[in-house]
Amino acid sequence: MASSSAAGRRIRLEVIVEQAYLERVTVILDQGGMQGYTVLPCMSGKGTRGTWTPEGAANARVMIVAVGKDDAAEDTAEMLRQLFDEIPGVAFLSEVDAVRPLRA
């Protein structure tokens, strides 16, 4: 990969929760300063509680993907840590290079 500028460097936040908790997560994303996000359905998976599929399950899962600046991502992650004391879920942070840097 070609050298990237620091202007394009961002933090990617991926959150997996039951769909019932989606609104609580998006409120946190807004409060944390993340400028936008994408919500994707999860087809199936396996975690500490075993394998799951959404067929007939009231707990279908979604993945929310957001990309933001370091401070917004860290603030948001801290709020998510507190939420995960109450609900099942997981979040991942990773450093990414934006092809089109976020504005402001």
MMTF fields as JSON, N, C-alpha, C and O atoms, coordinates in Angstrom:
{
  "mmtfVersion": "1.0.0",
  "mmtfProducer": "UNKNOWN",
  "numBonds": 415,
  "numAtoms": 416,
  "numGroups": 104,
  "numChains": 1,
  "numModels": 1,
  "chainsPerModel": [1],
  "groupsPerChain": [104],
  "chainIdList": ["A"],
  "bondAtomList": [4, 2, 8, 6, 12, 10, 16, 14, 20, 18, 24, 22, 28, 26, 32, 30, 36, 34, 40, 38, 44, 42, 48, 46, 52, 50, 56, 54, 60, 58, 64, 62, 68, 66, 72, 70, 76, 74, 80, 78, 84, 82, 88, 86, 92, 90, 96, 94, 100, 98, 104, 102, 108, 106, 112, 110, 116, 114, 120, 118, 124, 122, 128, 126, 132, 130, 136, 134, 140, 138, 144, 142, 148, 146, 152, 150, 156, 154, 160, 158, 164, 162, 168, 166, 172, 170, 176, 174, 180, 178, 184, 182, 188, 186, 192, 190, 196, 194, 200, 198, 204, 202, 208, 206, 212, 210, 216, 214, 220, 218, 224, 222, 228, 226, 232, 230, 236, 234, 240, 238, 244, 242, 248, 246, 252, 250, 256, 254, 260, 258, 264, 262, 268, 266, 272, 270, 276, 274, 280, 278, 284, 282, 288, 286, 292, 290, 296, 294, 300, 298, 304, 302, 308, 306, 312, 310, 316, 314, 320, 318, 324, 322, 328, 326, 332, 330, 336, 334, 340, 338, 344, 342, 348, 346, 352, 350, 356, 354, 360, 358, 364, 362, 368, 366, 372, 370, 376, 374, 380, 378, 384, 382, 388, 386, 392, 390, 396, 394, 400, 398, 404, 402, 408, 406, 412, 410],
  "bondOrderList": [1, 1, 1, 1, 1, 1, 1, 1, 1, 1, 1, 1, 1, 1, 1, 1, 1, 1, 1, 1, 1, 1, 1, 1, 1, 1, 1, 1, 1, 1, 1, 1, 1, 1, 1, 1, 1, 1, 1, 1, 1, 1, 1, 1, 1, 1, 1, 1, 1, 1, 1, 1, 1, 1, 1, 1, 1, 1, 1, 1, 1, 1, 1, 1, 1, 1, 1, 1, 1, 1, 1, 1, 1, 1, 1, 1, 1, 1, 1, 1, 1, 1, 1, 1, 1, 1, 1, 1, 1, 1, 1, 1, 1, 1, 1, 1, 1, 1, 1, 1, 1, 1, 1],
  "groupList": [{"groupName": "MET", "atomNameList": ["N", "CA", "C", "O"], "elementList": ["N", "C", "C", "O"], "formalChargeList": [0, 0, 0, 0], "bondAtomList": [1, 0, 2, 1, 3, 2], "bondOrderList": [1, 1, 2], "singleLetterCode": "M", "chemCompType": "L-PEPTIDE LINKING"}, {"groupName": "ALA", "atomNameList": ["N", "CA", "C", "O"], "elementList": ["N", "C", "C", "O"], "formalChargeList": [0, 0, 0, 0], "bondAtomList": [1, 0, 2, 1, 3, 2], "bondOrderList": [1, 1, 2], "singleLetterCode": "A", "chemCompType": "L-PEPTIDE LINKING"}, {"groupName": "SER", "atomNameList": ["N", "CA", "C", "O"], "elementList": ["N", "C", "C", "O"], "formalChargeList": [0, 0, 0, 0], "bondAtomList": [1, 0, 2, 1, 3, 2], "bondOrderList": [1, 1, 2], "singleLetterCode": "S", "chemCompType": "L-PEPTIDE LINKING"}, {"groupName": "GLY", "atomNameList": ["N", "CA", "C", "O"], "elementList": ["N", "C", "C", "O"], "formalChargeList": [0, 0, 0, 0], "bondAtomList": [1, 0, 2, 1, 3, 2], "bondOrderList": [1, 1, 2], "singleLetterCode": "G", "chemCompType": "PEPTIDE LINKING"}, {"groupName": "ARG", "atomNameList": ["N", "CA", "C", "O"], "elementList": ["N", "C", "C", "O"], "formalChargeList": [0, 0, 0, 0], "bondAtomList": [1, 0, 2, 1, 3, 2], "bondOrderList": [1, 1, 2], "singleLetterCode": "R", "chemCompType": "L-PEPTIDE LINKING"}, {"groupName": "ILE", "atomNameList": ["N", "CA", "C", "O"], "elementList": ["N", "C", "C", "O"], "formalChargeList": [0, 0, 0, 0], "bondAtomList": [1, 0, 2, 1, 3, 2], "bondOrderList": [1, 1, 2], "singleLetterCode": "I", "chemCompType": "L-PEPTIDE LINKING"}, {"groupName": "LEU", "atomNameList": ["N", "CA", "C", "O"], "elementList": ["N", "C", "C", "O"], "formalChargeList": [0, 0, 0, 0], "bondAtomList": [1, 0, 2, 1, 3, 2], "bondOrderList": [1, 1, 2], "singleLetterCode": "L", "chemCompType": "L-PEPTIDE LINKING"}, {"groupName": "GLU", "atomNameList": ["N", "CA", "C", "O"], "elementList": ["N", "C", "C", "O"], "formalChargeList": [0, 0, 0, 0], "bondAtomList": [1, 0, 2, 1, 3, 2], "bondOrderList": [1, 1, 2], "singleLetterCode": "E", "chemCompType": "L-PEPTIDE LINKING"}, {"groupName": "VAL", "atomNameList": ["N", "CA", "C", "O"], "elementList": ["N", "C", "C", "O"], "formalChargeList": [0, 0, 0, 0], "bondAtomList": [1, 0, 2, 1, 3, 2], "bondOrderList": [1, 1, 2], "singleLetterCode": "V", "chemCompType": "L-PEPTIDE LINKING"}, {"groupName": "GLN", "atomNameList": ["N", "CA", "C", "O"], "elementList": ["N", "C", "C", "O"], "formalChargeList": [0, 0, 0, 0], "bondAtomList": [1, 0, 2, 1, 3, 2], "bondOrderList": [1, 1, 2], "singleLetterCode": "Q", "chemCompType": "L-PEPTIDE LINKING"}, {"groupName": "TYR", "atomNameList": ["N", "CA", "C", "O"], "elementList": ["N", "C", "C", "O"], "formalChargeList": [0, 0, 0, 0], "bondAtomList": [1, 0, 2, 1, 3, 2], "bondOrderList": [1, 1, 2], "singleLetterCode": "Y", "chemCompType": "L-PEPTIDE LINKING"}, {"groupName": "THR", "atomNameList": ["N", "CA", "C", "O"], "elementList": ["N", "C", "C", "O"], "formalChargeList": [0, 0, 0, 0], "bondAtomList": [1, 0, 2, 1, 3, 2], "bondOrderList": [1, 1, 2], "singleLetterCode": "T", "chemCompType": "L-PEPTIDE LINKING"}, {"groupName": "ASP", "atomNameList": ["N", "CA", "C", "O"], "elementList": ["N", "C", "C", "O"], "formalChargeList": [0, 0, 0, 0], "bondAtomList": [1, 0, 2, 1, 3, 2], "bondOrderList": [1, 1, 2], "singleLetterCode": "D", "chemCompType": "L-PEPTIDE LINKING"}, {"groupName": "PRO", "atomNameList": ["N", "CA", "C", "O"], "elementList": ["N", "C", "C", "O"], "formalChargeList": [0, 0, 0, 0], "bondAtomList": [1, 0, 2, 1, 3, 2], "bondOrderList": [1, 1, 2], "singleLetterCode": "P", "chemCompType": "L-PEPTIDE LINKING"}, {"groupName": "CYS", "atomNameList": ["N", "CA", "C", "O"], "elementList": ["N", "C", "C", "O"], "formalChargeList": [0, 0, 0, 0], "bondAtomList": [1, 0, 2, 1, 3, 2], "bondOrderList": [1, 1, 2], "singleLetterCode": "C", "chemCompType": "L-PEPTIDE LINKING"}, {"groupName": "LYS", "atomNameList": ["N", "CA", "C", "O"], "elementList": ["N", "C", "C", "O"], "formalChargeList": [0, 0, 0, 0], "bondAtomList": [1, 0, 2, 1, 3, 2], "bondOrderList": [1, 1, 2], "singleLetterCode": "K", "chemCompType": "L-PEPTIDE LINKING"}, {"groupName": "TRP", "atomNameList": ["N", "CA", "C", "O"], "elementList": ["N", "C", "C", "O"], "formalChargeList": [0, 0, 0, 0], "bondAtomList": [1, 0, 2, 1, 3, 2], "bondOrderList": [1, 1, 2], "singleLetterCode": "W", "chemCompType": "L-PEPTIDE LINKING"}, {"groupName": "ASN", "atomNameList": ["N", "CA", "C", "O"], "elementList": ["N", "C", "C", "O"], "formalChargeList": [0, 0, 0, 0], "bondAtomList": [1, 0, 2, 1, 3, 2], "bondOrderList": [1, 1, 2], "singleLetterCode": "N", "chemCompType": "L-PEPTIDE LINKING"}, {"groupName": "PHE", "atomNameList": ["N", "CA", "C", "O"], "elementList": ["N", "C", "C", "O"], "formalChargeList": [0, 0, 0, 0], "bondAtomList": [1, 0, 2, 1, 3, 2], "bondOrderList": [1, 1, 2], "singleLetterCode": "F", "chemCompType": "L-PEPTIDE LINKING"}],
  "groupTypeList": [0, 1, 2, 2, 2, 1, 1, 3, 4, 4, 5, 4, 6, 7, 8, 5, 8, 7, 9, 1, 10, 6, 7, 4, 8, 11, 8, 5, 6, 12, 9, 3, 3, 0, 9, 3, 10, 11, 8, 6, 13, 14, 0, 2, 3, 15, 3, 11, 4, 3, 11, 16, 11, 13, 7, 3, 1, 1, 17, 1, 4, 8, 0, 5, 8, 1, 8, 3, 15, 12, 12, 1, 1, 7, 12, 11, 1, 7, 0, 6, 4, 9, 6, 18, 12, 7, 5, 13, 3, 8, 1, 18, 6, 2, 7, 8, 12, 1, 8, 4, 13, 6, 4, 1],
  "groupIdList": [1, 2, 3, 4, 5, 6, 7, 8, 9, 10, 11, 12, 13, 14, 15, 16, 17, 18, 19, 20, 21, 22, 23, 24, 25, 26, 27, 28, 29, 30, 31, 32, 33, 34, 35, 36, 37, 38, 39, 40, 41, 42, 43, 44, 45, 46, 47, 48, 49, 50, 51, 52, 53, 54, 55, 56, 57, 58, 59, 60, 61, 62, 63, 64, 65, 66, 67, 68, 69, 70, 71, 72, 73, 74, 75, 76, 77, 78, 79, 80, 81, 82, 83, 84, 85, 86, 87, 88, 89, 90, 91, 92, 93, 94, 95, 96, 97, 98, 99, 100, 101, 102, 103, 104],
  "secStructList": [7, 7, 7, 7, 7, 4, 4, 4, 3, 3, 3, 3, 3, 3, 3, 3, 3, 3, 4, 4, 4, 2, 2, 2, 2, 2, 2, 2, 2, 2, 2, 2, 6, 7, 7, 7, 7, 3, 3, 3, 3, 7, 7, 7, 3, 3, 3, 6, 6, 3, 3, 3, 7, 7, 6, 6, 7, 6, 6, 7, 3, 3, 3, 3, 3, 3, 3, 3, 7, 2, 2, 2, 2, 2, 2, 2, 2, 2, 2, 2, 2, 2, 2, 6, 6, 6, 1, 7, 3, 3, 3, 3, 3, 3, 3, 3, 3, 7, 1, 1, 7, 7, 7, 7],
  "xCoordList": [0.84, 0.0, 0.885, 1.916, 0.485, 1.241, 1.168, 0.24, 2.149, 2.178, 0.936, 0.519, 0.357, -0.852, -0.565, 0.379, -1.383, -1.199, -1.89, -2.837, -1.413, -2.035, -3.464, -4.288, -3.774, -5.125, -6.142, -7.308, -5.712, -6.625, -6.723, -7.54, -5.913, -5.869, -7.089, -7.357, -7.819, -9.021, -9.114, -8.33, -10.069, -10.352, -11.68, -12.688, -11.658, -12.874, -13.432, -12.716, -14.692, -15.397, -16.463, -17.34, -16.381, -17.375, -18.072, -17.42, -19.381, -20.177, -21.151, -21.817, -21.236, -22.216, -23.118, -22.66, -24.417, -25.416, -26.691, -26.865, -27.567, -28.887, -29.624, -29.469, -30.415, -31.099, -31.953, -32.129, -32.471, -33.292, -32.535, -33.15, -31.199, -30.389, -29.781, -28.978, -30.149, -29.559, -29.709, -28.742, -30.887, -31.096, -30.225, -29.714, -30.053, -29.192, -27.76, -27.088, -27.295, -25.937, -25.823, -24.844, -26.797, -26.693, -26.759, -26.134, -27.5, -27.505, -26.104, -25.627, -25.449, -24.083, -23.124, -22.25, -23.267, -22.405, -22.548, -21.554, -23.772, -24.004, -23.404, -22.737, -23.634, -23.106, -21.582, -20.961, -20.984, -19.533, -18.848, -17.628, -19.622, -19.042, -18.715, -18.038, -19.19, -18.988, -19.921, -21.102, -19.393, -20.157, -21.14, -22.038, -21.007, -21.913, -21.635, -20.646, -22.517, -22.355, -23.166, -24.026, -22.882, -23.613, -24.05, -23.279, -25.282, -25.82, -25.971, -26.571, -25.417, -25.462, -26.093, -25.847, -26.903, -27.441, -26.351, -25.491, -26.39, -25.469, -26.2, -27.338, -25.558, -26.187, -26.122, -27.102, -24.992, -24.806, -23.453, -22.687, -23.166, -21.876, -21.666, -22.509, -20.517, -20.174, -19.401, -18.496, -19.751, -19.077, -18.983, -19.079, -18.794, -18.633, -19.885, -19.819, -21.024, -22.285, -22.671, -23.794, -21.76, -22.015, -22.406, -22.294, -22.87, -23.257, -24.671, -25.52, -24.921, -26.254, -26.607, -25.73, -27.88, -28.434, -29.701, -30.339, -30.077, -31.238, -32.588, -33.62, -32.62, -33.896, -34.774, -34.418, -35.91, -36.88, -36.44, -37.13, -35.33, -34.818, -35.219, -35.145, -35.637, -35.975, -34.709, -34.765, -33.568, -32.313, -31.416, -30.2, -31.998, -31.187, -30.157, -30.446, -28.97, -27.882, -27.605, -27.892, -27.037, -26.612, -25.188, -24.738, -24.486, -23.168, -23.283, -23.82, -22.778, -22.745, -21.286, -20.439, -20.995, -19.631, -19.576, -20.379, -18.627, -18.428, -16.933, -16.113, -16.593, -15.196, -15.121, -15.899, -14.178, -14.064, -12.663, -11.745, -12.53, -11.247, -10.982, -11.903, -9.705, -9.28, -10.111, -10.613, -10.259, -10.941, -12.405, -12.914, -13.087, -14.495, -14.63, -15.533, -13.745, -13.809, -13.541, -14.222, -12.572, -12.262, -13.396, -13.755, -13.968, -15.1, -16.28, -16.926, -16.546, -17.65, -17.394, -18.303, -16.178, -15.839, -16.036, -16.501, -15.693, -15.879, -17.364, -17.739, -18.202, -19.644, -20.193, -21.088, -19.657, -20.091, -19.679, -20.432, -18.486, -18.051, -19.072, -19.401, -19.562, -20.561, -21.877, -22.516, -22.287, -23.512, -23.403, -24.373, -22.224, -22.045, -22.045, -22.039, -22.053, -22.296, -23.767, -24.119, -24.63, -26.078, -26.619, -27.583, -26.01, -26.543, -25.43, -24.252, -25.786, -24.759, -24.304, -25.117, -23.028, -22.494, -20.984, -20.359, -20.41, -18.959, -18.622, -19.379, -17.488, -17.022, -15.539, -14.803, -15.119, -13.721, -13.267, -14.013, -12.049, -11.429, -10.22, -9.444, -10.06, -8.869, -8.517, -9.38, -7.246, -6.768, -6.901, -6.521, -7.441, -7.636, -7.181, -7.057, -6.94, -6.669, -7.892, -8.336, -8.437, -9.595, -9.125, -8.187, -9.783, -9.461, -9.909, -9.225, -11.055, -11.535, -11.61, -12.522, -10.687, -10.685, -12.018, -12.688, -12.383, -13.595, -13.434, -12.333, -14.51, -14.478, -14.587, -15.294, -13.887, -13.885, -13.686, -13.66],
  "yCoordList": [-1.165, 0.0, 1.228, 1.261, 2.222, 3.462, 4.191, 3.993, 5.025, 5.81, 6.687, 7.298, 6.741, 7.539, 8.736, 8.735, 9.748, 10.946, 10.781, 10.006, 11.512, 11.47, 11.985, 11.613, 12.835, 13.378, 12.278, 12.41, 11.189, 10.101, 9.06, 8.144, 9.175, 8.186, 8.358, 9.45, 7.267, 7.29, 6.0, 5.07, 5.966, 4.779, 4.192, 4.893, 2.898, 2.185, 1.501, 0.798, 1.714, 1.127, 0.187, 0.604, -1.078, -2.072, -2.567, -2.952, -2.552, -2.944, -4.036, -3.9, -5.113, -6.161, -6.274, -6.533, -6.071, -6.157, -6.785, -6.909, -7.174, -7.615, -6.411, -5.288, -6.647, -5.562, -4.721, -3.523, -5.323, -4.601, -3.448, -2.499, -3.528, -2.498, -1.502, -0.657, -1.592, -0.733, 0.746, 1.5, 1.166, 2.589, 3.075, 4.194, 2.249, 2.651, 2.87, 3.799, 2.018, 2.16, 3.407, 4.144, 3.658, 4.826, 6.131, 7.118, 6.15, 7.335, 7.561, 8.695, 6.49, 6.598, 7.069, 7.894, 6.565, 7.021, 8.526, 9.23, 9.014, 10.457, 11.226, 12.24, 10.756, 11.425, 11.427, 12.377, 10.365, 10.25, 11.07, 11.231, 11.588, 12.431, 11.718, 12.278, 10.483, 9.801, 10.452, 10.658, 10.773, 11.567, 10.76, 11.342, 9.472, 8.651, 7.191, 6.833, 6.351, 4.915, 4.17, 4.746, 2.891, 1.985, 0.791, 0.276, 0.355, -0.797, -1.953, -1.808, -3.105, -4.3, -5.453, -5.595, -6.28, -7.456, -8.513, -8.662, -9.231, -10.35, -11.636, -11.85, -12.479, -13.702, -14.845, -15.566, -15.01, -16.034, -15.791, -14.936, -16.544, -16.363, -17.342, -18.189, -17.196, -18.036, -17.185, -16.444, -17.288, -16.526, -17.339, -18.566, -16.655, -17.333, -18.091, -19.009, -17.703, -18.384, -19.415, -19.919, -19.733, -20.748, -20.159, -18.954, -21.034, -20.651, -20.085, -20.547, -19.091, -18.514, -18.232, -17.995, -18.26, -17.841, -17.056, -17.296, -16.131, -15.295, -15.946, -15.381, -17.109, -17.723, -17.911, -18.617, -17.27, -17.419, -16.837, -17.012, -16.162, -15.629, -14.169, -13.375, -13.842, -12.45, -11.622, -10.393, -12.299, -11.594, -11.517, -11.673, -11.278, -11.103, -10.009, -9.022, -10.187, -9.249, -8.358, -8.703, -7.198, -6.258, -5.831, -5.881, -5.41, -4.819, -3.355, -3.03, -2.493, -1.068, -0.705, -0.966, -0.108, 0.281, 1.798, 2.427, 2.378, 3.825, 4.102, 3.327, 5.198, 5.617, 7.064, 7.909, 7.34, 8.695, 9.005, 8.193, 10.186, 10.623, 9.92, 9.428, 9.879, 9.158, 9.501, 8.606, 10.799, 11.2, 10.785, 10.327, 10.936, 10.531, 9.02, 8.546, 8.273, 6.809, 6.334, 5.431, 6.922, 6.526, 6.894, 6.099, 8.097, 8.505, 7.559, 7.141, 7.232, 6.333, 4.943, 4.325, 4.45, 3.121, 3.055, 2.039, 4.108, 4.113, 4.039, 3.324, 4.765, 4.692, 3.305, 2.807, 2.686, 1.332, 0.328, -0.598, 0.501, -0.389, -0.376, -1.419, 0.806, 0.931, 0.274, -0.389, 0.45, -0.177, -1.695, -2.375, -2.23, -3.679, -4.294, -5.518, -3.466, -3.976, -4.354, -5.152, -3.772, -3.985, -4.936, -5.659, -4.94, -5.716, -6.552, -6.236, -7.617, -8.376, -7.601, -6.995, -7.624, -6.953, -6.946, -7.283, -6.555, -6.469, -5.348, -5.069, -4.716, -3.663, -3.864, -4.38, -3.449, -3.55, -2.2, -1.515, -1.821, -0.605, -0.995, -1.867, -0.35, -0.578, 0.708, 1.536, 0.853, 2.03, 1.782, 0.722, 2.761, 2.629, 3.904, 4.96, 3.784, 4.943, 5.186, 4.293, 6.378, 6.728, 7.121, 7.903, 6.571, 6.944, 8.378, 9.154, 8.714, 10.092, 10.523, 10.099, 11.347, 11.735, 12.35, 13.019, 12.103, 12.701, 14.202, 14.713, 14.891, 16.352, 16.805, 16.202, 17.859, 18.508, 17.569, 17.96],
  "zCoordList": [0.0, 0.0, 0.0, 0.671, -0.743, -0.813, 0.519, 1.304, 0.757, 1.972, 2.065, 1.081, 3.245, 3.418, 4.296, 5.085, 4.152, 4.954, 6.294, 6.426, 7.277, 8.596, 8.535, 9.371, 7.561, 7.429, 7.168, 7.542, 6.526, 6.223, 7.322, 7.226, 8.362, 9.447, 10.35, 10.853, 10.546, 11.365, 12.186, 11.998, 13.083, 13.882, 13.409, 13.311, 13.12, 12.717, 13.957, 14.67, 14.197, 15.323, 14.774, 14.017, 15.16, 14.752, 16.013, 16.984, 15.99, 17.145, 16.709, 15.683, 17.482, 17.215, 18.438, 19.551, 18.201, 19.264, 18.714, 17.502, 19.614, 19.197, 18.616, 19.097, 17.594, 16.901, 17.849, 17.625, 18.88, 19.847, 20.509, 20.994, 20.53, 21.183, 20.197, 20.591, 18.94, 17.908, 18.237, 18.134, 18.623, 18.9, 20.056, 20.019, 21.072, 22.194, 21.714, 22.161, 20.807, 20.281, 19.411, 19.525, 18.549, 17.665, 18.455, 18.066, 19.545, 20.41, 20.976, 21.023, 21.402, 21.927, 20.84, 21.111, 19.622, 18.525, 18.334, 18.157, 18.368, 18.224, 19.398, 19.195, 20.616, 21.806, 21.824, 22.301, 21.304, 21.298, 20.221, 20.242, 19.283, 18.242, 16.942, 16.081, 16.791, 15.515, 14.492, 14.771, 13.314, 12.354, 11.524, 10.914, 11.481, 10.693, 10.949, 11.588, 10.445, 10.637, 9.594, 8.928, 9.462, 8.584, 9.417, 10.226, 9.218, 9.942, 8.964, 7.9, 9.34, 8.496, 9.266, 10.464, 8.605, 9.292, 9.453, 8.585, 10.546, 10.764, 10.395, 10.814, 9.622, 9.13, 10.139, 10.323, 10.781, 11.804, 12.444, 11.999, 13.485, 14.125, 15.26, 15.555, 15.881, 17.017, 18.001, 17.616, 19.249, 20.283, 21.553, 21.526, 22.664, 23.945, 24.365, 25.182, 23.804, 24.133, 23.084, 23.098, 22.178, 21.169, 19.826, 19.601, 18.935, 17.583, 17.6, 18.363, 16.764, 16.667, 15.208, 14.377, 14.92, 13.631, 13.934, 14.959, 13.075, 13.375, 13.077, 13.442, 12.43, 12.078, 13.307, 14.25, 13.269, 14.341, 15.67, 16.675, 15.698, 16.956, 17.121, 16.184, 18.312, 18.612, 18.794, 18.849, 18.886, 19.156, 17.919, 18.032, 16.745, 15.538, 15.799, 16.477, 15.266, 15.53, 14.329, 13.183, 14.64, 13.612, 13.92, 15.065, 12.869, 13.03, 12.624, 11.565, 13.47, 13.187, 12.964, 13.818, 11.824, 11.477, 11.405, 10.716, 12.12, 12.101, 11.998, 12.489, 11.365, 11.252, 11.717, 11.276, 12.61, 13.131, 13.611, 13.499, 14.141, 14.686, 16.013, 16.664, 16.404, 17.608, 18.839, 19.52, 19.128, 20.36, 20.36, 21.383, 19.236, 19.152, 19.312, 20.0, 18.686, 18.775, 20.2, 20.686, 20.864, 22.241, 23.19, 24.059, 23.035, 23.872, 23.672, 24.632, 22.418, 22.093, 22.663, 23.219, 22.532, 23.05, 24.56, 25.077, 25.264, 26.716, 27.078, 28.008, 26.355, 26.61, 26.276, 26.958, 25.23, 24.874, 25.942, 26.241, 26.523, 27.613, 28.75, 29.316, 29.071, 30.134, 29.725, 30.542, 28.469, 27.979, 28.039, 28.372, 27.717, 27.697, 29.095, 29.229, 30.134, 31.486, 31.646, 32.515, 30.793, 30.878, 29.813, 30.062, 28.64, 27.517, 26.885, 27.054, 26.156, 25.431, 24.2, 23.502, 23.946, 22.767, 22.799, 23.804, 21.676, 21.568, 20.593, 19.663, 20.815, 19.912, 19.645, 20.485, 18.462, 18.051, 17.526, 16.826, 17.863, 17.344, 16.516, 16.909, 15.372, 14.558, 13.83, 13.538, 13.547, 12.829, 11.336, 10.84, 10.621, 9.179, 8.481, 9.1, 7.197, 6.355, 5.499, 4.777, 5.571, 4.755, 3.364, 3.21, 2.358, 0.982, 0.746, 0.078, 1.299, 1.28, 2.735, 3.446, 3.199, 4.609, 5.024, 4.237, 6.284, 6.822, 6.882, 7.09, 6.704, 6.759, 8.204, 9.011, 8.508, 9.822, 10.896, 12.062]
}
